[in-house]
Amino acid sequence: MVITFLVLGLIRFKFQIGFSLLFFLFLHAVVAASFSLLLRFDWWWAPIQFLFPLSAYFLFQQEISPHFYLLILILLSAIFWSTYRSQVPYYPSRSELLAPLLEQISTMNSPRFVDIGSGMGGLLIKLSERRPDGQFLGVEIAPLPWLISYLRGLFNRSRVKFKLGNFYQLNLAEFDVVFCYLSPAAMPSVWHKVKTEMRPGSLFLSYEFIVPDVTPDIVMKINLGGVYLYGWRV
C-alpha cells in the first residue's frame, strides 16, 4: 500500500494527473501480485494478491451487513484454527491416496493407523471400510473439520475414531502407521516425535512433504502432477 501511494504521488507531482480510487486499487493489486512473483511465493499467491483489494472494494459497494463478515470470520477461524501457530494450513487429503495407503498396509495384520491432521475424515472412513480388521484414528485440531469428520463417521456408522486436539499430545508408540499431510514447516518437529516415540518396524508416511535431510525408504508417485507419497521405516 505504501509503495502504491509513493508511486502515484510521484506521478501526480510530476505530471499533475489525478487518479480515481478504483485506479489506485487496480495499481495496488498489480504491485502486490508483482511482489508475490518477485519474492517467489507459490504461484497462487499472485492471483490472491491481485484480486483481494478489488474484491474488497466491490463488496464494500454492496453495503453488505457487518454480520455477514462476522459469520465468515467465525467460519474461517473454525477451519484454520491454529494455522498461525502450527504453520499447518488446511490441506484436504486426496482420493487417489486410498490405493497407495492400502498397498502400504496390505501385509499388516490388524494395522493401527493414525492420521495426524485428519481434516474432514473421508480418507480414513474409506480406509476402514476396506480394512475392517484395522484400528483407525484421526486427530484434528481445527473444530469445524473435526466436527464434520465426527458427523460423517456417525452417518456412515464407521469404526474410525475422530479426536479433537493436538497430535503432539499422542503417544505414537501405540500405532503401526502414522500418516500426515501437513506442511514443510511442520516436518522437522514431526520427524523428531516419530523417531522418539514410534516402535521399530513401524511406518511413517507423508503425502507431498519430505523430512529435510532424511532419505525416504518409500517414494510413490501419486498423480501426473508429480506429487508423491513418502515413507520412512522406523
Salt bridges, closest charged atoms under 4 A:
GLU129 OE1 - ARG130 NH1 3.78
ASP133 OD2 - ARG131 NH2 2.82
ASP176 OD1 - ARG112 NH2 3.43
ASP176 OD1 - ARG199 NH2 2.85
GLU197 OE2 - LYS193 NZ 2.83
